[in-house]
Amino acid sequence: MLNPTGERATKVVEENREDVGEILGLVTSTSMRTTPTWTWWTEDDDRVLVMQMPHPVGTVVAQRTVREYGHTVRVELKVRHSDSPVRPETRGAMVMSTLHTRLHRSVGGRELVVFANGIPRPAVRMLDGSHQVVSAEAREYPDGPHRAADPVRAGIPEDGRVPRYYRAKTRLLDLMQELGQGAPLPPERELSAQFGIARMTLRQAIGELVVEGKVRRKQGSGTFVAPPKLVRPLGVRSRETGTGEPSHTRRVVTAEQLAADAELAHDLDLDPGDPVIHVERLMLVEDEPMSLESSYLSAKRFPDLIEAFDEARPLLDCLRDHYCTVPTSTDEQVETVLASPREARLLATTPAAPMLLLHRVSRDVDGHPVERVRALFRGDRFTFEVRSGTST
């Protein structure tokens, strides 16, 4: 039977809850050195889960709920005092309870997590007569449906084997949501102690968040929650997006005339060797480099373009005002690349940082090529948006 959250649940009849505070230290401690070991194994072709739990005389497992996720099997137990009186000579003694639960599918490589009275409890798996620690750290999983923007099942693989750095990364994302944009992350020493991981593992998690553009490192200041990525539309409406806004500026890096190679000549409907104008511009947002764009245009069709172009205005405004040309359609392709050393320096990043490379050929109303563009965007600061409609 599926519950509203999508996981399968097997539930044993629940009894009345009572205060079990005086036994929590015995049956729900997370330290395996101070409490008897809980063990588990499977039977009947890996479809029956068997758990053995030592607990004090006079306590019983009053409720058991088993939830099966794709990557984990979660067991929730409620332990309380039994109704039977405890003889003085048996007080403090331990008894063993064995629980059998038939699962909806085999355990396979899934991870077992156990909670007793809401507190994580480690359990040890018995494999071929030996002990293998499988769930030394039980943890919460989302009970509701996942958000569409997040990885399915929080990115946890079906076999349940989650690297420590990824667990730290998910906890950092939760912390960042609480802190808010621009807030500094706590020091590494504090975070590594809080998460119970080595600082090298923590740095790997933070490094991934830096690459993804979710946090930003500032030399000598620390690591901060990054602002949302800039959204750039694709298609005709993407032309010169952001130009004219106070926080967006463009600076000309290169303005030159050169001979078209075979590929460029093909895209602009020219002959190889024909002269083309190359204008390279750097886009900055609040003085931070964001993208590097090279525009190639026919020098025959747009004579004296370099002299007519005003750096403070969009290039397409120049084409409209001086040459009565307006692009009406585009062909665009996007791929991921690494920046060259020169590009990385212009964009104030490293050659190892992922980039989004846009190739675009724009055409006028008659279908003639107007401009070929090669635009390099910082992958940590940009996301692309496409809107499309259907005709009837």
Salt bridges, closest charged atoms under 4 A:
GLU7 OE2 - ARG67 NE 3.24
GLU14 OE2 - ARG17 NE 3.33
GLU15 OE1 - ARG80 NH2 2.28
GLU18 OE2 - ARG80 NH1 3.94
GLU22 OE1 - HIS81 NE2 3.46
ASP44 OD2 - ARG102 NH2 2.37
ASP46 OD1 - ARG125 NH2 3.88
GLU68 OE1 - ARG110 NH2 3.21
GLU76 OE2 - ARG67 NH1 2.82
GLU76 OE2 - ARG74 NE 2.74
ASP83 OD1 - ARG80 NH1 3.67
GLU89 OE2 - ARG87 NE 2.96
GLU111 OE1 - ARG139 NH2 3.24
GLU111 OE2 - ARG167 NH2 3.60
GLU137 OE1 - ARG167 NH1 3.86
GLU140 OE1 - ARG74 NH1 3.03
ASP150 OD2 - ARG147 NE 2.75
ASP159 OD2 - ARG161 NH1 3.07
GLU188 OE1 - ARG199 NH2 3.57
GLU188 OE1 - ARG203 NE 2.74
GLU208 OE1 - LYS169 NZ 2.84
GLU212 OE2 - LYS169 NZ 2.65
GLU212 OE1 - LYS214 NZ 2.96
GLU240 OE1 - ARG250 NH1 3.61
GLU240 OE2 - ARG281 NH2 3.34
GLU245 OE1 - HIS248 ND1 3.43
GLU256 OE2 - HIS278 ND1 2.84
GLU263 OE2 - ARG372 NH2 3.91
ASP267 OD1 - HIS266 ND1 3.51
ASP267 OD2 - ARG372 NH1 3.14
ASP274 OD1 - LYS300 NZ 3.63
GLU280 OE1 - ARG342 NH2 2.80
GLU288 OE2 - ARG216 NH2 2.53
GLU288 OE2 - ARG378 NH1 3.24
GLU293 OE2 - ARG281 NH2 2.83
ASP317 OD2 - ARG313 NH2 3.66
ASP317 OD1 - ARG320 NH1 3.50
ASP321 OD2 - ARG313 NH2 3.21
ASP321 OD1 - ARG320 NE 3.02
ASP331 OD2 - ARG363 NE 3.46
GLU332 OE2 - ARG360 NH1 3.76
GLU335 OE2 - HIS359 NE2 2.96
GLU343 OE2 - ARG374 NH1 2.90
ASP364 OD2 - ARG301 NH2 2.70
ASP380 OD2 - ARG378 NH2 3.04
GLU385 OE1 - ARG237 NH2 2.94
